[in-house]
Amino acid sequence: MLKRHGARMAWVWLGLLTGCAGPRAPQFATVPPTRPGPAAATVTAPAVRPAPPAVSDTWVSLQKWAADHALPPPRILSTNPVTCEWSVGPDLWQLRAATTAAEWNGLQIRLGHAPEWRDDQLWLHALDLAKHVEALRQPVRLRLSNPPRVVIDPGHGGSNTGARSVLDGRWEKEFTLDWGLRLAALLSAQGWDVILTRKTDTDVSLSERVALAENVGADLFVSLHFNSVNGTNHTGGLETYCLTPVGLPSTLTRGYDDTVTVVHPNNAHDTANLQLAVRLHRALLEETGLPDRGVRRARFMTVLQGQDRPAVLLEGGYLSHPDDARKIANPQFRQRLAEAVARALLSLAADSHP
């Protein structure tokens, strides 16, 4: 669970910026974690970009939009609540009025605004249409070096312990580091250039993690965490976060300001962020069988805000949920988490370099 501190790297612009599961890569043999070492040096974060145009507050009739794009209209599955199935090319969406929880090809995605049922039609906010539906229609074309260079960020560390397991009292920082070391070993074995924000139990500030990725010229940034809430009577499962697009409200705010007109450097990668998030999220679901709690949006996460590259934050289960915590404590489960992320990244690289 990402610690809620760190300087905000935000610049206020009025505007809007514009933002898949591929073939399964070969199975990995179990690879032991690499030996810990010192973290790399850091530099300053990316510079401010020019202001984009004004934020939209338009709603779109999906029946009309589908007709304009020579697509079939949404098909009503039920009326209480109104639930529609909508084929957009090869993609199948399921949308429900009055809830932000949607499904894309069976994967849960949280929209910014709940669809509305008016005049016997389903209406979707124009920004959800652009930043979710149309973004996932686009081909995956990540800009990767040769070899690809990724920063893996094991969350927390040192005095920043993260969440505590209800199973045995161990801290999140231990589990994220083990996951990160295992993932680094797998990707390095496939020829990737892998940089870890930490290789030992040390304090690394959120701004230093962002600056490290900028300093090494990373193509991608993947932050590893485990979740937690108060109590144990709740649903466990997997969540994946990417930065909220300008103009949309976030899924998660944790009491932080969520001004929709704030633009962060990472908003230049809205489409690639979502494409990366859905690929990693699906791979983790398929590998672990944990419940799908969705690809979600957050604006307050410092490790995502300042990234000038596609970036996501993975929550690999709930340490406050007894069943999840039992799995997370098992090294074999953490190996499976690492293998799932590695396969998804290798698949994305193959799709980006056809």
N, C-alpha and C positions, 0 to 999 in steps of 0.2 A: 504494500500500500504506500503510495508515494507520500513522502513527508510534506506537510503543508507549510513550507517556508521557502525562502530564496527570493532574490530580487526579481521583480517583474520586468521582463524585457518586452514592453509593449509600446507601440506608437499609435496614436489615434489618427486614423484616416477615415473619411467618410467614403465607404465604398464596398465593392464586391469584387472578389477574385474568382475565377473559374478553376476546379480539381480535375467466378474467374478461376475457378479452380482449374489448374493445368494438370498435365500428366504427372503421375506419381514417380518420384525419383527412386533409384535403387535403395534397398534396405541397407541400414548401417549396422555394422558390428558395434558392440559396446566398446567405447573408447574411454579410458580413464581421464580424469581432468588433467590439464596441463599444470605444471608447477607454478605456484604463485610468484609474482615479482612486483616491482614497483610500478605505480601508475605513471602514465606519460604526462609530459608537461602540458600546460594549457595556455591559451591566448584569449584575446577579446572576442566577443560574439559578433555575428554578422551586422552589417550596416543597414540603415533604414532604406526602404524602397519608396518610389514615388507613390502618391495617393491614387487609388483606383476610382472609378465612377460611383454614383450614388447607389445605396442599398435599396433593393426592391422589396415591396410588400404586396406583391400581386399573387392572386390565387388563380389556378388554371383548372378548367374542366378537363378531366382525363379523357372523357368521350371526345371532346373537340380536339384535344392534342393528338390523340390516337388517329383520328380521321385525317388531320393535317399531315401526319407522318405515315399514312398508309398502313396503319397498324390496327388490329382488332380492338374493339372497345373493351373495357373491363367487364368481367362476367360476375354477376352477383351470386355468391355462394350461400349467404344467409342474410337475414334482415334484422336480427336482434342479437348482437349489434350488426350493423351493415358490414359485411365482409366481402371483398371483391378479389378476384383472381385476374391478373393482367399479364398478358404475354407481350413482351417488348423484345422483338427479335428472338434470340435464343434464351433470353432471360425470362423467368417466371416470378412475378411479384405477387405477394398477398398483402393487401392493405385493408385496414379496419378503421372505420370512422371513430373518432374520439379517442384514439390511442396512438402514441408515437411508435409503438412496437410494430415493425413491418417485417416481412420475410422476403429475401431475395435468393432464389434457387435453394430454398430450405434453410437459409442462414438468417438469423435474426439481426436486423439493423435498426437502430433507433433513429427516427427522423427528428428534425428540429420542431416541426409542428404536426399535430395530429390531423390527418385528413378529415374533411368535412363532407357530410351528405346534405346537399341542397338541391332543390328542384329536380329530384330524381336523378342526380348525377353526383359522382364522387369528385371532390375538388382537392387538389394538392397545392401546397405553397410552391411558388415558382422557384424558390431557392432549393427546396427539397428535390424538386424535379431536376434542377441543374446539377446539384451537388451530390445527389445519390443516383437517381435513375439514369440520367445522361452520363454521369461520370463512369458508371459501371458498364455502359454500352461501349466505351472507348477501348481500343486495344491497349494491352499493357506494354508500355514502352519506357521502362526505367532506364535512366542514363547511368550505366555502370562502367567502371574502369576495367582494365584487363591486367591483372585479375581484379574482380570486384573487391571493394574495400568497405567493410562494415564495422561500425562501433557497436559493441555489445555492452550494455550498461546494467550490471547487477545492482539492483536497487539497494539503497541504504548502505550501512557499513560503519564500523567504529562505534562512536557514541550514538549514532543515528541507527537504532536497532530495528526499526520497523515494527510490524505486528508480532504478536506472540501466539504460538500454537496452543490451542486448548488441549491438545493431546499430551504434550510433554514439556511445555513451557519454553521450547527453543524459539529463537528469534528469526524473523523473516530474513534478515541480512545473511544468515548462514545458508539458507536454502537458495536465495537468489544467486549468491556467489557460486555455489556448487552447480546450479543450472547454467550459469554463464560460462564457467570453465569447461563444462562438458560440451556446450554448444561451440565454443571457440575451437576445441580439439577437433570436432567433426568438420567444421567448415575449413579449418586449416588443412586437414587431410585431403580436402577437395580442391586445394590450391587457392583458397580465398585469403585475402589480406585482412586479418582480424585484429582489432584493437579493443582491449577491455578498459573500461573506465576505472576499474580497480581489479587487482588480482589477489588482494589480501583483505583482511578485516580492518580497513582503514576508512577514515572520514574523507569523503570527496564531496564538495559542495555541488549543488545543482547547477550553478553557473559554470563551474569548472568542467562538468560533464558536457555541457553544450559547447564550451570553448575548445575542449579536446577534439570533438568531432570536426569543428571548423579548422583547427590547427593541422589535422592529418588529412584533410580533404576527403572525408568519408562520403561514400555514395549513399549509405543508408544508416539509420540509427534505430536500434531496437533496445528498449528498456524493459527489464525483467522484474516482475513484482509478484507478490501474493497478497490477496485481499483479506479484509477483516471488517466486521461490524460488531456492535455490542450484542452480547447474548449469543446463544447457539441455536435458537429456534428460528432458523431462516434457511432459505435455499442456497446451496452452494453452486459452484460452477465457474465457467470461464467468461471473462470479459476482456475486450480489446479496445483500447482508446486511441483515437487520433484527434488532432486539433479541430475545434469547431470552426466551420467556415464563417466568414464575415457575414453578418446579417441574420444568422440563425442562433437560437438559444441552445445552450449546452444541455446534454443529458445529465451531467453531474457538475455541481458548483461548490459543494461543501462550504457554503457560506461566503465564498469569494464573489467579488463583483463580476458580473457576466455581461458587461456592455457589449452589444452586438456589433457596434461600429468600430471596435478596436481591431486593428490589423497587426498580426505578428509576422515575422519573416517566414515562418513555416507555412503560412496561408498561401504562399506562392506554389505550394506542392499539394494542394487540396485533393486533386484527382489521384495522384500517385500515393498519397497517404491512405486514401480509402482502398485503393487496389492492393496495396501492401497489407493493410489491416484485414481485409476479407480473406486473403490467401493464407495468412498466418493463423487467423482465427479458425478457419475451416480445418486446417491441418491439425491443430490442437484438439478440436472436437473429435475428429476421426480417430486420432491416436489414443485419446484418454477416455472417451465416452462420458465425460463430465457434462452436466447440463449447459445448454447454450443460453448465456445471459446477454449476449449481443455484442455487436460492434457499436461502440458508444462514442460520444463526443464530450470533450472537456476543453475549457479555455484557460484554466488556472495552472495547468501543469508546466512548470518552468522548463523541464527537460525537453518538452515539445515546442514551446513557444518560439525559441530563438534558433531552431534548427533550419539551416538553409539546404535541406535535403529531405526526402521522404523519411518520416519518423513515426513510430508507434510505441505504445506502452502496453505490455501484456500482463494481465493478472491471471496467473496460472492456477487459480483455485482459492478457496477461503480457509485461512488458518483458524478462523472462528467457527467453522463448520466441522463437526466431528469426523464425518466420512472423508471430506476433502483433506483435513489435517492428517488423517491416517495415511492417505495416499502420498501426500507431499513429504511425509517423513521417510518414505521408502526411496532409497537411492535409485532403484530400478524405475520408479515412476518419474523421477527427475531426469533420468536418461531418456525416457520416452518423450518428455517435454522437449528436451534438446534435439532429439531426432526429428520430431515433428516440425520444429522451427527450421532446422537445417534443410529438410526436404522441401519445405515451402520456398525458402530462399533460393535454392538451386533451381526449382521449377520456374520461379519468377525470372531468374537470370537467363534460363533457356528461352523463355517467351520473349524476353527483351532483346535477345540476339538470335533471331530465327535463322 
